[in-house]
């Protein structure tokens, strides 16, 4: 069994990034390929198609063997690109990334801008550089690096969508459409996250889910002068606050229903403790006003609470006039947009039904209450990699980073992760990427740390080869 020459791989990947991938990625940055949610005329503008064509041109310029490319377009849906590199070994791997972008944002540094690629001090500036334009380049090069050494590899498919920044509303349809071509992967690799530094490969083990919607409390048909009705007519705001107390202890912020919690295992706690020891100072970066205290103070509790426990936030309101236009009138209703982050591993649809029932049943003072949950997405809990694959990935991390990899728990939600996991329940996952401190993925000065993009590529080469070795030994 021929082994992977790490030194040769490193030199090859560095050269291909510098001479081939980076110039193409710069062309991609110049394209204002806004996600459909931010460009209602995306079909007419053609920028998403231009982004796909740029990537296809790059793929075709490479000396890849056994490669096919196809673009898929469902009516009214943002297009999807499928690149297939047929393997000469057992196993199947699915890479996922996206080419659509967030809006421009203001506040870019002098000489930089969203559609202006700038390479400066190991960074590539420009919208879509780190989120997630580089992902497809890294994935394809990881396979090319194996072919350059004459090493066998599994069939690798690259599913690249153009609607991720809009919540991937079309992806499920494409997964159905492409089911025969996609097969059942042994491993799904997603290069759309990152870590807490650039010193090691951070592998995402979990994401929280989300259950969000509108709590509406109505008490009257018209507004009534507060001098006449206050103290008699119930306040819709007070009743809304009372209903939220069914979910959250208003004194501590603790989430009350047991069904909104899952066990934080000892392994999770140990990993969190390691991260806190390494990066504890980063957990203090909250923009609180002077004298404002956090709900939890211990660094370990902070990290666990942020990433593995449920939380409730009120993120919007209707029925409440602005202060400058508020008169002495009792309001007819209070509508609150609530957002509940659910721990990884919970069924968000089930949670949404329970939240609705909890808030709507037995309304106080007989108020007319509705709780419609309109944004429901599962979290993600990664299955354990086979020991041999985990060991091979660890060797690559030590070689290319000089450090062991680290597991990471993330408090946010990426709906596509749950979508892929629900589709491929028996598949293993590697969720990682080149994101990190200062990357500013959705803000001004978005930038890709080029050395990390190269290291991620090299580590994924090791993972791809390891799946072939693992399947051969089974």
N, C-alpha and C positions, 0 to 999 in steps of 0.2 A: 504494500500500500504506500503510494508516493506521498510524502509529507509536504506541507506548505512551507516554502522558503520565505520566512518573514522579511528578511533583508531585501530580497528581490522584489517581493510584493510592495514593500514600503517605497522603494525607489520608483517602481512602475506607477503606483497610484499617485505619488507626488507629481510625477511628470505629466500624467494624464490630466490631473486637476489643473495644473498650471498652464498647459499648452492647449487643452481641449475643453474641459468642463467650465472653467472660469470665463473664458471668452463667450461661450454660449450662454452662461448664466447672466452675464452682463447684458447680452441682447435681450434676454427674458425680462430683466429689470426695466428696460426701456419701454416695455409694453404695459399700458395702464389696464391690465386685465382684472378689473374689479369683479368681485363675486356678484352674482345676479341680484342679491339683496341690495346692493349699492349702485347698480347700474340697470335701470329698468329697460334700457335699449341695448342690452348686451348682444342680442342676436344681430341687430343692425350694425352695431359698432365693430363687431368681429374680433375684439381683442382676445377673447378666450380662445378662439380658433387660432389666432396668431401665436399665442403662447404654446399651444399644442404643436403647431407646425415648426416652431423654433426647436422644441425638444425632439421632434421626429427627425429634423434635419441633422441634429447632433448625433442621434442614435445611428443614423444611416452612415455617418462619417466614420464610425468606429469599425475596427476589424473584428466584429463579433461573428461568431459562428451560430448557425441554426436559429436565426432571429426573424420574427415576423412582427408587423406593426398594423394595428387596425384602430380606426376612430369610430365610435358608436354614438349615434344621435337619435334620441327619442324626441318626438314632436314636442316642442315647447320646453324641453329639458336641456340643461347645460351639458355639453359633450363630455364623453369619457374616452380616455386613451388606454388601450391595452397593448403592452409590449410583451411578447413571449420569447424567451430564450430556451429552446428545447434542451433538455438535459441528456447526458450520456451515462447517468447513474440513477439509481432509484431515488424516489422522493419528489415532493412538490413543495415549492415555496411561493407565497404570495407577498409581494411588496406593495405597500399602499403609500401614496403621497398625493398632493394636490397642487394645482397651478393657479388657482384663483387667489385674489389678493384682497386685503383690507383697503379702505379708503386712504387717501394721501396723508392726512393729518397735517397740522401746522407745527412750526417750531424746529424745523430741520436746521442743522448747523450751517454756517456760511460755506457756500461751495457745494452743498449736498442737497439732494431732493429725492422725492419718492421714485421718479422715473430717470434718475441720473446715477448710473453705477459709478462708484468711486472706490478704488482700492487704496487703503491707507493703513499702515502699521498692522498688517495681518488681518485686517477686517475688510469685508466687502459690504459697502453701504448701498441701500436701495430697497424699495418695497418689494417684498416677496423673496428676498435673499435667504433669510432664515426660516420664513414661514410661508411656503414650505418648498420654494423653488429648488433648493439644493437637493431635496430628498430623492427625486428620481435620478439625478446625476450620480449621487452616492451609491444608490442601489445597483444601477447598471454597471458602474465601474467595479463594484465589489465582485460581480460575476466575471467581468472581463479580466480582472486580476488573476482569477483562477485559470481561465482559458489561456492566458499568456504563459502560464507555467505548465500547460498541458495537463491540468488536473481535471478529473471528472467532477461534475456537479449535478444536482437535481434540476428538473425543469423549474425555471423561475419566471413568474408572471408579474408584471408591473401594472397595477391598476391605478391610474392617475386621473382623478376627477377634477372638476372645475366648479364645485359648489360647496366645498367644505366650510368656507367662511360664512356661508349662509345657513349652516346647520346640516349640510348634506341631504337636502330634501329629495333629491333625485336618485341617490345612490342605491337605495333599496330596490328601485325599479330596474336599475342596471344590473344589480346582483342577480335578480331574477332572469333578466334577459341573457346574461352571460354565464349562467349556471353551467351549461355544458362545457364551455371553454375554461372556466375557472377551476373546475374539479373540487377536490377536497384537499387543501394544503396540509402538509405536516407541520409547517411553521408559517406564521404570519409575522412579517416584519413591518413595523410602522416607524418611519423616521420623521416624526412631527412633534417630538417633545424635546427635552434637554435635561439639564441638571442644575445643581447649585454652585458648580464651579466648572472649570475647563481642565481640571487635573485628572479626571477619571471618566469612564463611561458610566453614566447614570441610567439604570434600567427601571422604567416605571412599572411598579407592581400593582398599583391600584389608582382608580379615579373615583371621586364621589359622583353620585347621580344627582338629578335635579327633579323636583316637583314644584312647578310654579303656576300661578294663576291669579284669579281675582276673587277676593272675598267682598261681597256686596251686602250691606246692611241698610235696609230701607224702613223708615218708621212713619212717614207721612206723605201725603200727596202734594202738599204745598208748604212753603216755608211760613213759619209763624213768628211774630214779634217775640223776642226773648223776654220782654217784660210781661208778656201775657202767658207764654207757655212754658218757660224754663222752670224746672222743679216739678213739673207735672208730666209733660211729654218726655219720653225717654230720649236721651242723646244717642244718636246713631254712632258717634265716635266712642262713647263709653261702652256701648254694647259690642262694637267691633273689638275694642281692647279686651273686653271680658271674654270674647270668643277666642282671641289669640292666646289667652291664658290657659286654654285647654291644651295648647301645644307647647307653650313656653312659660317657664317660671319668670314672671316679669321682674323679680328681684335679683335673680342670678343668671338668667339667660339659659338655664338648663332646659333641654328638651325632655318633656315629660312622658309621652307614650312609650312604652317598652318596645313596641313594634317599629319604632324609628331608630332603634339601636341594634348594633351587632357586637359580637365579642371582639375586642382588640386582643389578639393572641399574644402570647409571650414572645414569639418570634418577631411579630410586628413591633412590640415594645422595645425589644433589643435593637432592632434596626433603627428605630426612631431615636433611641438613646445614642447610638453611634453617630447619627447625623447631627444631633444636637451638640455632641462633644466636638465635632468638626466645625459646625457652622452656627453655633449658638448665638454668636453676635449678630448674625443676619436675621434672627427671629425677633430682634428688638426694633426693627425698622417699621414702626407703625406711626403714621402721622397724627398722633393724638395731641390735642391741645394741652398746654401746661396744666398739670393737676389732674388730668383725666386718667383714671386707672383702667387697666385691661380687666376683662372678666376672669381671666386666668393669668397667673404670673410666672409659675414655674416653666422654664423653657421646654421641658419635655411635655408638660401638659399643653403648652401652646401648640407644639408641633402636632401632637396627636389630635387635638381639638380641630385644628385647621384642616386636617387631611383625612381623618378616619371617623370622626363623629358627626352627628347631624347638627344642623343649625337652621335658624329661621331669620330671615331678613324681610323688612318691609321696604320695597324699592320703588314704590309709586303710589299716588293717591289721586282720586277724582271725587268730586262733590264737595271739595273744600276750596273756597275762593282764596285768592291771594290776599295777604294782609291788607294791602292798600285799598282793596275793594270790598272788604268784609263789613257788612252791616250787622246790626243787632237783630239777627234773624236766626231762628233755629233751623238748621239744615234738614233737608228731607232724607238725605242718605250719606253714607260714607262708603266709598269703594277703595279697597287697598290691594295693590299688587304685592303678593307675597311670594317669596322664593325660599324653598326648603332644600338644603343640600342633604342628600341621603348617603349613608355609609356605603362603601363598595360591597357588592354581593346581595343587596336588597332588590326586589322586584319593584321598580318605580311605578308601574301601572297599579299594582296592588296597593302600594302606599298612597297613590293619588285617590283611589276609591275610599280608603280609610280616612284620609284627611277630609275629603268632602263630607263624609258621613259625620265625622267628629264635629265639624263646624256647622253643619246644617241641622242636625238633630236637636230637638228641644231648644229652639232659639229663645234667648232671654227676652222677657216682656212681649213675647209673641211677635217679635220683629220679623220682617220678610228677609230671609237670609239665603243667599246662594254662594256656593264656593266652587267655581268652575276652574279646574286645573287644565290649562291649555298647553303647558310645556312640560313634557314628561319624558325623561330619558334615564335609562339605567346607568349605573356606574360600571366600573371595570375591575375585575379581580383576576390577576394573571395566574394561569396554571403553572405548576413547577416544570421547568425544563428538564429533559433527561440529563442524568448526571454527566454523561460523556459530552453532551453539547455544552452544558454549563462549564465543564472543565476546560474545553477547548476555547470557549469564549474568554474565560478567565486568563488563559495563557496569552491570548492575543492582547488583552487589556494590559497585562503586565509588560508585554513587549512594546506596545505602541504608546501607552500612556505612562508606563513606569509605575503604575499603581493598580490595585485591584479595582474591579467595578464596584458600584454601590447600588443597592436597591433604593427606590424612591417612591414615596406615596404623594399623590397630588390631590389637592382639595377641589380642583375645578372639574368640569365635565366636558368630555369630548364625545358627542353622541356616536360618532362613527366607530369608536372602540367597542361600545356595547353592541352596535349593529353587527360588526364583524364577528364578535364572540358568540352572539346568538346564532349566527349563521354557521359558524365553524366550531361547534362545541367540543370536538375532540382534538382541535388543533392547539399547538403551543404558540406562544406569542413572545416577541421581543419588541417592546415599545421603548424607543430611545431616540436620540437625535443630537444635533449640534447646538441647540438652544442653550442659553445660560445667562449669567449676569451681564447686563448692559446690552443685550440683544434687541430690546425694544420692539418685539415682534409686531405689535399693532400701533405703535406710536411713532414719533419722529426719530430719525436716525436709526431706523431698523438696520441691523447689520449681522452678517454671518462671520463667525470666527473661523477663518480659513483653515488654520492648523487642526482645529477640532473636526471640521468636515472631513478632512483627510483621514484622521484617526478613526472616526466612525466608519468610514468606507472600508478601511483595512480590517477592523473588527468584524464587520458584516461578512467580509470574505471568509474569515475563519468560521463564522456561524453557518454560512452556506455549505462549505466543505464538510463541516461536522455533521450536518443532516445527512449528507450522502454516506459518510462513514457509519453513522448510526443505523441507517436503513440497511446497509450492507451487512452489519453485524446481527441484525434481528433474525 
